[in-house]
Amino acid sequence: MTTPHAALEFIGVDKRFAAKGKSAEVLAVTDVNLSIKPGEVVSLIGPSGCGKSTLLNMGAGLSKPSKGVVKVDGEAVTGPNPHVAFMLQKDLLMPWRTILENIELGLEFRHVPKAQRREVSLKLLNQCHLNGFGDNYPHQLSGGMRQRAAMARTLAVDPLVLLMDEPFSALDAQTKMILQQDLAQSVSQQGKTVLFITHDLAEAVAMSDRILVMSERPGTIVQEIKVEMGDRDNPMHRRKLPQLGTHVSELMDLLRLDAHAEMH
């Protein structure tokens, strides 16, 4: 019996960057080892500048490791990977395209026939609660609705792995929780694998199967927290459970946030 490949894997990964005006390189992340199973949602937390986004860039094939290897579905990542989709803080919708046309963009790049593109985008318009707004332009939508459109565009290419870099951080608390719920249900229904960066500790607990904690730069993974609260596809329910506060407190201790608060 063969063991299925990890959906996303980092093996002994270092990343160095040239420092502007200096001869020495900056070591951004070091000795990163992580493995995410198909269908698993893993959050990555850590101090600013510890290399979280650097890891996502390498996972997407936008940047290469200085040492080690990144694999998607068992194959080394050597460049932009069609099995991976990236969602950022900003929606980055094309202002001259309608919402439907924005959702279709990735499929268009992949030369999917127009009728099939439209079928997929209409389905996602409904799934992401954007019915009736397909012919609108981005400037006509609220920030939350634009981020829904960005989520639909990300799901449209049917990626194996979703890389998400604080996708809801710019939204108000209520809109954020609604979009977390929508994303969790979509990911669960479609069996997607997710690596999710967030600075919101409650969001990490509500959304994840596991949480990986990174150290200060050079970033490396120093702790893994398993979230066993059931109902991963229902973050709003998780937020009502007492275990959420326990996990958030544990993460605060690991990040030494109490110590920082006392210093101020």
C-alpha positions as a LaTeX table, in Angstrom:
\begin{tabular}{lrrr}
\hline
Residue & $x$ (\AA) & $y$ (\AA) & $z$ (\AA) \\
\hline
Met1 & 0.00 & 0.00 & 0.00 \\
Thr2 & 1.50 & 3.32 & $-1.07$ \\
Thr3 & 1.45 & 6.35 & 1.22 \\
Pro4 & 0.00 & 9.47 & $-0.40$ \\
His5 & 2.34 & 12.39 & $-0.90$ \\
Ala6 & 2.17 & 15.38 & 1.38 \\
Ala7 & 0.25 & 18.11 & $-0.42$ \\
Leu8 & 2.91 & 20.67 & 0.57 \\
Glu9 & 6.32 & 19.98 & 2.05 \\
Phe10 & 9.37 & 22.03 & 3.06 \\
Ile11 & 12.52 & 19.98 & 3.67 \\
Gly12 & 15.55 & 21.65 & 5.27 \\
Val13 & 14.73 & 25.00 & 3.69 \\
Asp14 & 16.90 & 28.10 & 4.10 \\
Lys15 & 16.36 & 31.39 & 2.30 \\
Arg16 & 18.97 & 34.13 & 2.01 \\
Phe17 & 18.52 & 37.57 & 0.49 \\
Ala18 & 21.10 & 40.07 & $-0.66$ \\
Ala19 & 21.16 & 43.00 & 1.78 \\
Lys20 & 21.00 & 46.39 & 0.09 \\
Gly21 & 24.33 & 48.17 & 0.34 \\
Lys22 & 25.97 & 45.28 & 2.19 \\
Ser23 & 28.22 & 42.44 & 1.04 \\
Ala24 & 26.74 & 39.93 & 3.52 \\
Glu25 & 23.44 & 38.19 & 2.83 \\
Val26 & 20.50 & 38.19 & 5.22 \\
Leu27 & 19.28 & 34.79 & 6.39 \\
Ala28 & 15.47 & 35.13 & 6.38 \\
Val29 & 14.45 & 31.56 & 7.26 \\
Thr30 & 16.52 & 28.57 & 8.30 \\
Asp31 & 16.06 & 24.81 & 8.61 \\
Val32 & 12.31 & 24.91 & 7.91 \\
Asn33 & 10.74 & 21.46 & 7.89 \\
Leu34 & 6.99 & 21.09 & 7.56 \\
Ser35 & 4.58 & 18.70 & 5.93 \\
Ile36 & 0.90 & 19.35 & 5.26 \\
Lys37 & $-1.42$ & 16.47 & 4.43 \\
Pro38 & $-4.00$ & 16.67 & 1.63 \\
Gly39 & $-7.13$ & 18.42 & 2.90 \\
Glu40 & $-5.40$ & 19.85 & 5.98 \\
Val41 & $-5.57$ & 23.51 & 7.05 \\
Val42 & $-2.43$ & 24.78 & 8.77 \\
Ser43 & $-1.88$ & 28.30 & 10.09 \\
Leu44 & 1.52 & 29.92 & 10.35 \\
Ile45 & 2.06 & 32.55 & 13.04 \\
Gly46 & 5.10 & 34.42 & 14.28 \\
Pro47 & 6.57 & 37.88 & 14.78 \\
Ser48 & 6.67 & 40.34 & 11.89 \\
Gly49 & 9.69 & 39.79 & 9.66 \\
Cys50 & 10.18 & 36.14 & 10.63 \\
Gly51 & 9.77 & 34.88 & 7.06 \\
Lys52 & 6.15 & 33.70 & 6.88 \\
Ser53 & 5.48 & 35.37 & 3.52 \\
Thr54 & 8.88 & 34.18 & 2.30 \\
Leu55 & 7.73 & 30.60 & 2.85 \\
Leu56 & 4.53 & 31.21 & 0.91 \\
Asn57 & 6.48 & 32.73 & $-1.98$ \\
Met58 & 8.66 & 29.63 & $-2.13$ \\
Gly59 & 5.59 & 27.38 & $-1.92$ \\
Ala60 & 4.10 & 29.20 & $-4.90$ \\
Gly61 & 7.33 & 28.93 & $-6.87$ \\
Leu62 & 7.81 & 32.72 & $-6.94$ \\
Ser63 & 11.11 & 32.36 & $-5.09$ \\
Lys64 & 13.62 & 29.52 & $-4.81$ \\
Pro65 & 15.14 & 28.18 & $-1.59$ \\
Ser66 & 18.80 & 28.92 & $-0.99$ \\
Lys67 & 19.02 & 25.45 & 0.54 \\
Gly68 & 16.63 & 22.52 & 0.77 \\
Val69 & 13.57 & 21.72 & $-1.30$ \\
Val70 & 9.88 & 22.61 & $-1.46$ \\
Lys71 & 7.50 & 19.97 & $-2.81$ \\
Val72 & 3.88 & 20.10 & $-3.95$ \\
Asp73 & 2.19 & 16.71 & $-4.23$ \\
Gly74 & 5.58 & 15.01 & $-4.08$ \\
Glu75 & 7.21 & 17.05 & $-6.87$ \\
Ala76 & 9.90 & 19.67 & $-6.31$ \\
Val77 & 8.75 & 23.23 & $-6.96$ \\
Thr78 & 11.01 & 24.80 & $-9.57$ \\
Gly79 & 8.79 & 27.68 & $-10.72$ \\
Pro80 & 5.19 & 28.95 & $-10.63$ \\
Asn81 & 3.04 & 25.90 & $-10.01$ \\
Pro82 & $-0.42$ & 25.36 & $-11.57$ \\
His83 & $-1.47$ & 23.28 & $-8.54$ \\
Val84 & $-1.02$ & 26.25 & $-6.19$ \\
Ala85 & $-3.10$ & 29.41 & $-5.81$ \\
Phe86 & $-2.20$ & 32.50 & $-3.79$ \\
Met87 & $-4.57$ & 34.89 & $-1.98$ \\
Leu88 & $-3.26$ & 38.12 & $-0.43$ \\
Gln89 & $-4.45$ & 40.91 & 1.88 \\
Lys90 & $-5.37$ & 43.08 & $-1.12$ \\
Asp91 & $-7.97$ & 41.77 & $-3.54$ \\
Leu92 & $-5.93$ & 42.90 & $-6.60$ \\
Leu93 & $-9.02$ & 42.78 & $-8.81$ \\
Met94 & $-8.63$ & 44.27 & $-12.29$ \\
Pro95 & $-10.66$ & 47.52 & $-12.15$ \\
Trp96 & $-11.54$ & 47.40 & $-15.86$ \\
Arg97 & $-13.00$ & 43.89 & $-15.67$ \\
Thr98 & $-16.40$ & 42.92 & $-14.22$ \\
Ile99 & $-16.53$ & 40.65 & $-11.19$ \\
Leu100 & $-17.34$ & 37.66 & $-13.39$ \\
Glu101 & $-14.43$ & 38.49 & $-15.68$ \\
Asn102 & $-12.12$ & 38.82 & $-12.67$ \\
Ile103 & $-13.16$ & 35.40 & $-11.38$ \\
Glu104 & $-12.41$ & 33.93 & $-14.82$ \\
Leu105 & $-8.94$ & 35.48 & $-15.06$ \\
Gly106 & $-6.88$ & 32.45 & $-13.97$ \\
Leu107 & $-8.91$ & 30.15 & $-16.22$ \\
Glu108 & $-8.34$ & 32.54 & $-19.10$ \\
Phe109 & $-4.57$ & 32.34 & $-18.54$ \\
Arg110 & $-4.91$ & 28.57 & $-18.72$ \\
His111 & $-6.79$ & 28.80 & $-22.03$ \\
Val112 & $-9.96$ & 27.22 & $-20.66$ \\
Pro113 & $-12.79$ & 27.64 & $-23.24$ \\
Lys114 & $-15.02$ & 30.66 & $-22.66$ \\
Ala115 & $-18.21$ & 28.65 & $-22.01$ \\
Gln116 & $-16.46$ & 26.53 & $-19.39$ \\
Arg117 & $-14.94$ & 29.63 & $-17.76$ \\
Arg118 & $-18.35$ & 31.21 & $-17.48$ \\
Glu119 & $-19.90$ & 28.04 & $-16.02$ \\
Val120 & $-17.22$ & 27.88 & $-13.31$ \\
Ser121 & $-17.41$ & 31.60 & $-12.50$ \\
Leu122 & $-21.22$ & 31.60 & $-12.21$ \\
Lys123 & $-21.06$ & 28.64 & $-9.82$ \\
Leu124 & $-18.49$ & 30.42 & $-7.65$ \\
Leu125 & $-20.44$ & 33.67 & $-7.80$ \\
Asn126 & $-23.27$ & 31.79 & $-6.10$ \\
Gln127 & $-21.01$ & 29.89 & $-3.71$ \\
Cys128 & $-19.31$ & 33.11 & $-2.55$ \\
His129 & $-22.61$ & 34.96 & $-2.09$ \\
Leu130 & $-22.10$ & 37.41 & $-4.96$ \\
Asn131 & $-25.29$ & 36.65 & $-6.89$ \\
Gly132 & $-26.45$ & 39.68 & $-8.82$ \\
Phe133 & $-23.04$ & 41.37 & $-8.79$ \\
Gly134 & $-21.32$ & 39.54 & $-11.65$ \\
Asp135 & $-21.68$ & 42.47 & $-14.05$ \\
Asn136 & $-20.51$ & 45.05 & $-11.51$ \\
Tyr137 & $-17.01$ & 46.48 & $-11.44$ \\
Pro138 & $-14.75$ & 46.27 & $-8.37$ \\
His139 & $-15.20$ & 49.96 & $-7.43$ \\
Gln140 & $-18.93$ & 49.33 & $-7.08$ \\
Leu141 & $-18.45$ & 46.72 & $-4.33$ \\
Ser142 & $-17.58$ & 46.95 & $-0.64$ \\
Gly143 & $-14.20$ & 45.72 & 0.62 \\
Gly144 & $-15.75$ & 42.51 & 1.91 \\
Met145 & $-17.47$ & 41.78 & $-1.39$ \\
Arg146 & $-14.27$ & 42.44 & $-3.33$ \\
Gln147 & $-12.46$ & 39.97 & $-1.08$ \\
Arg148 & $-15.23$ & 37.44 & $-1.76$ \\
Ala149 & $-14.54$ & 37.94 & $-5.47$ \\
Ala150 & $-10.82$ & 37.43 & $-4.85$ \\
Met151 & $-11.64$ & 34.20 & $-3.01$ \\
Ala152 & $-13.82$ & 33.04 & $-5.91$ \\
Arg153 & $-11.01$ & 33.84 & $-8.36$ \\
Thr154 & $-8.59$ & 31.81 & $-6.22$ \\
Leu155 & $-10.92$ & 28.79 & $-6.08$ \\
Ala156 & $-11.79$ & 28.99 & $-9.79$ \\
Val157 & $-8.49$ & 27.44 & $-10.91$ \\
Asp158 & $-9.24$ & 24.41 & $-8.67$ \\
Pro159 & $-5.85$ & 24.43 & $-6.91$ \\
Leu160 & $-4.54$ & 21.52 & $-4.88$ \\
Val161 & $-2.97$ & 23.95 & $-2.39$ \\
Leu162 & $-4.18$ & 27.38 & $-1.26$ \\
Leu163 & $-1.57$ & 29.77 & 0.10 \\
Met164 & $-3.24$ & 32.61 & 2.01 \\
Asp165 & $-1.33$ & 35.63 & 3.31 \\
Glu166 & $-3.58$ & 37.41 & 5.84 \\
Pro167 & $-6.50$ & 37.48 & 3.38 \\
Phe168 & $-9.00$ & 38.97 & 5.84 \\
Ser169 & $-6.79$ & 41.33 & 7.86 \\
Ala170 & $-8.12$ & 44.53 & 6.25 \\
Leu171 & $-11.78$ & 43.71 & 6.93 \\
Asp172 & $-14.00$ & 44.67 & 9.85 \\
Ala173 & $-14.55$ & 41.99 & 12.51 \\
Gln174 & $-18.04$ & 40.96 & 11.39 \\
Thr175 & $-17.16$ & 40.70 & 7.69 \\
Lys176 & $-13.98$ & 38.82 & 8.58 \\
Met177 & $-15.91$ & 36.15 & 10.52 \\
Ile178 & $-18.43$ & 35.70 & 7.71 \\
Leu179 & $-15.66$ & 35.24 & 5.13 \\
Gln180 & $-13.81$ & 32.84 & 7.43 \\
Gln181 & $-16.98$ & 30.75 & 7.58 \\
Asp182 & $-17.41$ & 30.81 & 3.79 \\
Leu183 & $-13.77$ & 29.88 & 3.19 \\
Ala184 & $-13.84$ & 27.07 & 5.76 \\
Gln185 & $-16.93$ & 25.51 & 4.20 \\
Ser186 & $-15.55$ & 25.81 & 0.65 \\
Val187 & $-12.22$ & 24.29 & 1.66 \\
Ser188 & $-13.94$ & 21.43 & 3.51 \\
Gln189 & $-16.37$ & 20.67 & 0.67 \\
Gln190 & $-13.63$ & 20.69 & $-1.98$ \\
Gly191 & $-10.93$ & 19.00 & 0.10 \\
Lys192 & $-8.40$ & 21.78 & $-0.40$ \\
Thr193 & $-5.10$ & 22.01 & 1.43 \\
Val194 & $-4.36$ & 25.40 & 3.01 \\
Leu195 & $-1.33$ & 27.15 & 4.45 \\
Phe196 & $-2.69$ & 30.28 & 6.12 \\
Ile197 & $-0.69$ & 33.22 & 7.50 \\
Thr198 & $-2.36$ & 35.31 & 10.17 \\
His199 & $-1.50$ & 37.60 & 13.08 \\
Asp200 & $-4.99$ & 37.03 & 14.52 \\
Leu201 & $-4.56$ & 34.21 & 17.05 \\
Ala202 & $-8.30$ & 33.56 & 17.40 \\
Glu203 & $-8.55$ & 33.30 & 13.61 \\
Ala204 & $-5.73$ & 30.75 & 13.58 \\
Val205 & $-7.49$ & 28.59 & 16.18 \\
Ala206 & $-10.92$ & 28.93 & 14.57 \\
Met207 & $-9.69$ & 27.98 & 11.09 \\
Ser208 & $-6.98$ & 25.36 & 11.55 \\
Asp209 & $-6.18$ & 21.71 & 12.13 \\
Arg210 & $-2.69$ & 22.71 & 13.27 \\
Ile211 & $-0.87$ & 25.94 & 14.08 \\
Leu212 & 2.88 & 26.31 & 13.47 \\
Val213 & 4.74 & 28.94 & 15.48 \\
Met214 & 7.83 & 30.58 & 14.01 \\
Ser215 & 10.73 & 32.22 & 15.81 \\
Glu216 & 12.11 & 35.68 & 15.16 \\
Arg217 & 14.41 & 36.02 & 12.13 \\
Pro218 & 15.98 & 33.87 & 10.95 \\
Gly219 & 12.61 & 32.19 & 11.12 \\
Thr220 & 12.26 & 28.54 & 11.91 \\
Ile221 & 9.36 & 26.49 & 13.25 \\
Val222 & 9.66 & 26.21 & 17.02 \\
Gln223 & 6.29 & 24.77 & 18.04 \\
Glu224 & 3.28 & 22.93 & 16.67 \\
Ile225 & $-0.17$ & 23.19 & 18.25 \\
Lys226 & $-2.85$ & 20.66 & 17.29 \\
Val227 & $-6.36$ & 22.12 & 17.34 \\
Glu228 & $-8.82$ & 19.38 & 18.28 \\
Met229 & $-12.11$ & 21.20 & 18.64 \\
Gly230 & $-14.19$ & 19.53 & 15.92 \\
Asp231 & $-16.22$ & 21.47 & 13.36 \\
Arg232 & $-13.27$ & 22.92 & 11.45 \\
Asp233 & $-15.75$ & 23.89 & 8.73 \\
Asn234 & $-17.64$ & 25.98 & 11.31 \\
Pro235 & $-15.26$ & 28.62 & 12.72 \\
Met236 & $-18.15$ & 30.58 & 14.26 \\
His237 & $-19.01$ & 27.59 & 16.41 \\
Arg238 & $-15.37$ & 27.15 & 17.40 \\
Arg239 & $-15.24$ & 30.79 & 18.53 \\
Lys240 & $-17.92$ & 30.00 & 21.15 \\
Leu241 & $-15.96$ & 27.13 & 22.72 \\
Pro242 & $-13.87$ & 27.66 & 25.86 \\
Gln243 & $-10.95$ & 25.78 & 24.27 \\
Leu244 & $-10.45$ & 28.68 & 21.87 \\
Gly245 & $-9.41$ & 30.97 & 24.72 \\
Thr246 & $-7.10$ & 28.27 & 26.08 \\
His247 & $-5.33$ & 27.90 & 22.73 \\
Val248 & $-5.06$ & 31.68 & 22.25 \\
Ser249 & $-3.49$ & 31.99 & 25.71 \\
Glu250 & $-1.02$ & 29.22 & 24.84 \\
Leu251 & $-0.07$ & 30.97 & 21.59 \\
Met252 & 0.36 & 34.29 & 23.41 \\
Asp253 & 2.79 & 32.61 & 25.79 \\
Leu254 & 4.73 & 31.05 & 22.92 \\
Leu255 & 4.97 & 34.43 & 21.20 \\
Arg256 & 5.72 & 36.08 & 24.57 \\
Leu257 & 3.05 & 38.70 & 23.98 \\
Asp258 & 2.48 & 39.09 & 27.71 \\
Ala259 & 6.13 & 40.03 & 28.13 \\
His260 & 5.87 & 42.66 & 25.39 \\
Ala261 & 2.74 & 44.10 & 26.99 \\
Glu262 & 4.51 & 44.40 & 30.36 \\
Met263 & 7.43 & 46.25 & 28.72 \\
His264 & 4.98 & 48.93 & 27.59 \\
\hline
\end{tabular}
